[in-house]
Amino acid sequence: MLKISNLTYRIGERVLLDQVSAAIHPGAKVGLVGRNGTGKTTLFRLITGKIQADGGTIDVPGRWRIGVTTQDAPNGPESLIDTVIAADRELAALWEESETATDPDRIAEIHEILNRRDARRAPARAAQILAGLGFDEATQQRPCDSFSGGWRMRVALASLLFTNPDLLLLDEPTNHLDLEAVLWFEDFIARYEGTVLLISHDRELLNVAVDQIVHLEAATLTTYRGNYDQFERTRRLQMEMNAKQHAKQAAQRAHMESFVARFRAKASKAKQAQSRLKMLARMEPLSETLEERAPSFMFPEIAELPPPLYSLERVNVGYDGEAVLKNVTLSLDNDDRVALLGANGNGKSTFIKLLAGALTPISGEVVKSSKLRIGYFSQDLTDQLDLAMSPVAAIASKRPEDTPEAVRHHLGFFGFSRDMALGTIGQLSGGERARLLFAQIALAKPHILLLDEPTNHLDMVSREALIQAINGFPGAVVLVSHDPHLLELTVDRFWLVADNRVRTFDGDMADYRSLLLSQKRTPQPADDGSDTGSAKGSAPVNKKDKRRLAAEQRQSLTKLRKAARAAEAELTRLTEEKTAMLERLKDPEFYRDRPDEALDLQRTVGLLQKDLDAAESRWLDRQEALDNAAG
């Protein structure tokens, strides 16, 4: 087992770990949780021997191979699958030696080790892991250096998982993954045969994949059985019991102190008073479990704008004249809470940038209110912060009319202490920089929040605070996130970004999870050279069966054609209805003579657009089903 005993580690005068102990048994799946900056990554560095402790010991079985996540992305001309296979250096060395060894005993030993390591299946395992992380069969053959940094970080994770270490140390492994890859990763870790120690702020991952939680708080490690939800319930009960014990002890202390104050001077009671003084001296104060203080992510109240906030008509958008998304037609209203679904690379960030005004459409029409204020969050924007500037200076540059006290007060709402507010942005963690960007966004009093992976560096407490802020936000929200917990608690509509289109997804997160898990990303390569594509053993089909199958196919096509025609008719009706309404709204006299009716009609157009989006999605789906069946 991994055994930590009385471990102490300091950075200057600050104690990160104070004589902590923990035991992690073989095969355990453990989530290491705690606020940003408490020392979780430091503990990993101590386990791997990169830094030395000030006291105590860490014992790892000598035969265990340790694998840990890295921030160094692989690069080079090798294909992805070759890069992943080469990550297992022991296996690669054995393969190479097997081709040159001449000693019969050594050759037998090498082949025994290769068999034990199941080397024959290595290419298939590498392909399976890459497929789970979003690389199809063709992509796996591309050179590693042809991918962006984010995708190469996925290759780094795939390489680590492929090496199959006895102890797997994972530090925020899902930060570079999309929702589809996260769902695969949850299942992979839950079934992993080795020991896993996982740093994550992803509640769903910690609920699905781990069976034990180690909580790092106030330089102390506390172990809890069960997943994250069970840990949270247990800790809540402990805090309630702790509060009751504190109240009881305080009452006892007050009673004794009162007795001593009243009777200390009386000879008849002096002995009892002295006895109580000794009891008070022996009464050790209980350690207090404090609620972790969370930032508020406070967004100010706004005046509601007439709907729709946005209207897009047959918009094509992309880069260098090449459309990533085509024929986008939809609208957004004040109360919309929308999540964008779809794999990385399908255009979710492109769509967010279109709404934010960072991208100009290639064609089509984008209509929005002239008074619309947008709050746009992106990890790219946190990377563009001036690291030499202080958070106070960054906020003051946006609001020069505010006093220094008002600026610091505003930052305080977002969890910035005085020292943090006056230090440099370069000294802030990723989560703290994200909170600074939210503090800047709040200054604009936005009508709409466009959030592209807002939780990547936020700890669990900050994520829960952001969820509360989004739910309390009075405007519209469009959200891209790989955190299912965040999506389930904040949105009520889903748009699927796939196949160069944005369309309504008729379902919830559970439906989407089921859809993803039912789809095979990539057929698995054969690992034994057998012909898996042959139809040997299938029963012959006689003429009667062929006629029956042909009749069933014709009947199915007839139903699909009827469904497609019905969907097209509904789409035409709604389009004509909307066109007639828009014609009325073009008349200036209509606004002057009947302003209330004009406002109602604008709202109706907004509601009608939602029906139109759904109708178009149904028509496209049914037409696609018809084309597939006919083709």
C-alpha positions, 0 to 999 in steps of 0.5 A, a space after each residue: 500500500 501507499 503509506 503516508 506517516 507524520 508527513 510535514 512540509 513547509 514553504 517558508 513560514 507557511 505549513 502546507 502539511 502538518 504531520 499528516 498520515 494516510 493509507 491507500 490500499 492496492 486497487 483503491 480509487 481515491 479522490 484528493 480534494 481541497 481548496 486551491 492552494 492547499 497543497 494537493 499538487 505538492 503532495 503528488 510531488 512529495 510522493 514522486 520524490 521531486 521534492 523532499 519533506 521536512 519530516 515524516 515518511 512516504 512508503 511506496 512498494 518497491 515493485 510499484 510503477 508510478 505514473 503521473 500527469 504532466 504539463 509537457 505535451 508530446 511532439 514530433 513527427 511520429 503518429 499518435 498511436 506510435 507516440 502512445 505505444 512508445 510511452 511504455 519504455 520498458 515494453 519498447 525496450 523489450 521489443 527492441 531487445 527481442 529482435 537482437 538477443 541471442 542468448 536462448 535463456 534471455 530470449 525466453 525471459 523476454 517473451 515471458 515478460 512480453 506475454 505477462 504484459 500482454 504485449 500482443 494487444 498493445 496496438 489495440 489498447 493504444 487505439 482504444 484509449 485514443 478513441 475514447 479520448 476523441 481520436 478516430 482511426 484516421 486521426 491516430 495515424 497523423 503526426 503528433 506535431 500536427 495537433 494543437 497544444 490542447 489535443 497533444 495534452 490528450 495524447 499525453 494523458 493517453 500515453 500515461 493511461 497506456 503505460 498502465 502503472 500500478 499507482 496512477 497519480 492524476 492532477 486535474 486530468 479532465 481540464 483538456 477534455 470535452 464532455 464526450 471524452 470525460 464520460 469515457 474517462 469516468 468509466 475507464 478510471 472506475 474499471 482501472 485495475 491499479 491504484 488511483 489517486 486523483 486530484 479533481 474538482 469535477 463532482 461527477 468524476 468523483 462520484 462515478 470513479 472513486 470509492 474514497 475521498 481524502 480531504 486536505 484542509 488546514 494542513 491536515 488530511 482526513 479520509 472518508 469512505 465513499 464518493 464525493 456526495 457521501 463525503 459531503 454529507 458526512 462532513 456536513 454532519 460532522 460540522 453540525 455535531 462539532 458546532 453542537 459540541 462547541 456550544 455545549 463546551 462554551 455553556 459549561 465553561 461559562 457556567 464554571 467561570 460564573 461559579 468561580 467569579 461568584 464564590 472564589 472569595 467565600 471561604 465555604 466555597 473556595 475549595 469548589 471554586 479551585 476545583 472548577 478552576 482546575 477543570 477549566 484549565 484541563 478543558 481543551 478547546 475543541 478543534 473547530 471545523 470551519 465552513 469553507 468561505 466561497 466567493 459570491 460571483 455576484 452579478 448586478 441586476 439589469 433592465 430587461 430588453 425586449 426579446 429576442 436578444 439575438 436573432 440569427 438567420 442562415 448564418 455561416 461562420 468560420 475562419 479565413 472564409 471557410 465555414 465551420 458552422 453553416 446555415 445557423 438560424 435561431 434566437 435567444 431570449 432573456 430567460 434562455 439557459 442553453 448548453 452547447 453539446 458536441 465534441 471539441 473541434 465541432 465549433 462550440 467555441 466558434 459559435 460562442 465567439 460569433 455571439 460575443 462579436 469576436 467573429 464576423 459571419 461569412 454570410 447571413 444576418 445577425 440581429 441584436 439589440 443596440 443596448 445589449 451588453 455581453 459578458 464573455 468568459 474564455 480561458 483564452 481571455 484569462 491567458 491575456 491578462 497582464 501578469 505584471 498588473 495587480 487585480 486592483 489595477 485591472 479592475 480600476 482600469 475598467 472603472 476609473 471613476 470608482 474609489 480604491 475602497 470600492 474596487 477592493 470591495 468589489 474584488 472581495 465579493 469574488 474571493 480576493 483578500 487584501 493581499 491578493 488584490 494588491 499582489 500581481 496577477 502573475 502570482 495568482 493561480 488559474 482559478 484566481 485568474 478566472 475569478 478576476 475575469 468574472 469580476 471584470 465581467 460583472 462590472 459591465 452589467 451584462 444581459 447575457 453570459 457567454 461562458 466557454 469552459 468557465 470551471 477549468 481551474 475553479 475548486 469545488 467551492 467556487 464551482 458551487 458558488 458559480 452555479 448559484 450565481 448563474 441560477 440567480 443571473 437575471 439574463 440569458 446564459 449560453 454555456 460550454 462545459 465538460 462538467 455534467 454537474 454544472 450543466 444539470 443544475 444550470 441549463 434547461 435547453 441543449 443545442 447540439 453542435 455537430 456536422 457543421 450545424 447547430 440544432 436543438 437536442 431534444 433531451 437532458 444530460 442523461 439522454 445525451 450520456 446514454 447516446 454517447 455511451 451507445 455510440 462506438 467512436 471507432 471500431 477496435 482493431 483486430 489484435 490477433 490478425 484474424 479476419 473480423 470483417 468476414 461474414 463466415 458463419 452467417 445464415 444464407 438468406 433465401 428468396 422468400 426472406 429477401 422479398 420479406 425484407 424488401 417489403 419491410 424496407 419499402 414500408 419503412 421508407 413510406 413511413 419515413 417519407 410521410 414523417 419528413 413531409 409532415 415535418 416540412 409542412 410544419 416548418 413551412 407553416 411556422 416560417 410563413 407565420 413568422 414572416 407575416 409577423 416580421 412584416 407587421 413589425 417593419 411598419 413604423 406606424 404600428 409601433 407609434 399607434 399600437 406600442 403595446 401590441 407591437 411589444 406583444 408581437 415581438 415576444 410572440 416572434 421570440 417564442 415562435 422562433 423556438 418552435 421554428 428551431 425545433 421544427 427545423 431540427 425535426 425536419 433535418 433529422 427525419 430527412 437525414 433518416 430518410 436519406 440514410 434508409 434510401 441510400 
